[in-house]
Amino acid sequence: MQITKEQNQTLSDVCYLINQMLYAYKFHPRINNLIFLYENGYTQNNYHRLTPDEIRFLKNANLETFLSSFRNLLDFFHRPIHASKAKSDDTRAFPDFAFPQKPLISNADDHFRKVSKHLSHLTSVRKTRVQNLEWNLNEIIEGSKEVLIEFMKHCLTRYQGIDAITKDSIDGIINYLSSIGSNEHFIAHLHASASPMMLHSYTAVTAPTHSPQKTM
């Protein structure tokens, strides 16, 4: 079946969201080890470590990039509560791509509520910073990858005329998600360019807290 222009654009957008999640997922545990390099500076030492506030800012920005993309994908696939409220201009894996109606991850509605609370609502809990939401990025990726791979393969099999850039992105997404959990994935993506003393933790905490961040 020939893919339509609208489907091709939507598929490109879906690939963008997935890649945003994957990049944030890979980048998050490395933020503590970032340094600034001022190539044209006049100081003897042009390498500067990030301050605690800069690290906190980058971690929060990176986490919110992950979560906003995740929230969009939760709706693109299937959320039981939202199914009856779909708008006429919404695009979905079902029925727009004839992909079986299934959620991206188990308990999709609960995940959506948690993400929305983090991104959109300034609650008393968030203001006082004494009970922050924890996010296990690895758990989310592991829980989502089966449906993402299935959807990507479905599109490659069903549709002809997917543009070359989007097809390359699809191939890259499938290859990366398929490698997660392997020794090669750990060595190539979690350990490369990182401090050998670094802890490979994927638990992220909303904003500053009064207690130490829990690692997993």
C-alpha positions, 0 to 999 in steps of 0.5 A: 500500500502506498503511504500518503503524504499525511501518513509519511509526515506523522511517521516522521513525527513519531520517529522524532519523538522516539529518538528524543526519548532515546537520546535523553535516555542515553544522555541522562546518566552522563550529565554529571560528567560533562565539562565545558571546553572554551576553545577560544578562551584566554585562561590557561585551563579551558576545561570547566566542570558544571556547577551543581546548579548547571547539572540540575538544570540539564538533568531537569531539561533532559528529563522533561524532553523525555517525558513530553515525548513519552506523553505524546507517544502514549496518546498516539498508541492507545490509552483506554480512558482517552479512547472515547475522547479522541478528536477528529484531527488526532492521528493514531496508530489505530486506525490511521496506520491499521496497527492493532489497538494496544497501549505503548506500555502497560498501565498507560493511563497511569503513566499519562497521569503521572507525566502530566502531573510532572509537566503541567501541574504546580501542586503543593507537593511539587512546590515543597519538594519533599515528595518528588516523583521518581522516573526509571527511564530504563524501565519505561524504555524496556516496557515500550520497546516491544510495541515500538519495534512492532509498529515500526516493522508494521509500517515498513511491511505495509507501506511503500513510498516511505521517504528515505530519511524516515526509513533510515530513522526507522531502521536506526530505531529498530536496531537500537531498541533491539540491542537494549539489554545486550552486552554490546548495548551496555558497552557501546551506549552506556559506558562509552565516553563516560567516567569509569567510576560512574554509576549506571543509574537510570532513576531520575527525580523531579527537580531538587529534593531535600534528601539524596537522590535514590539510585537503582 
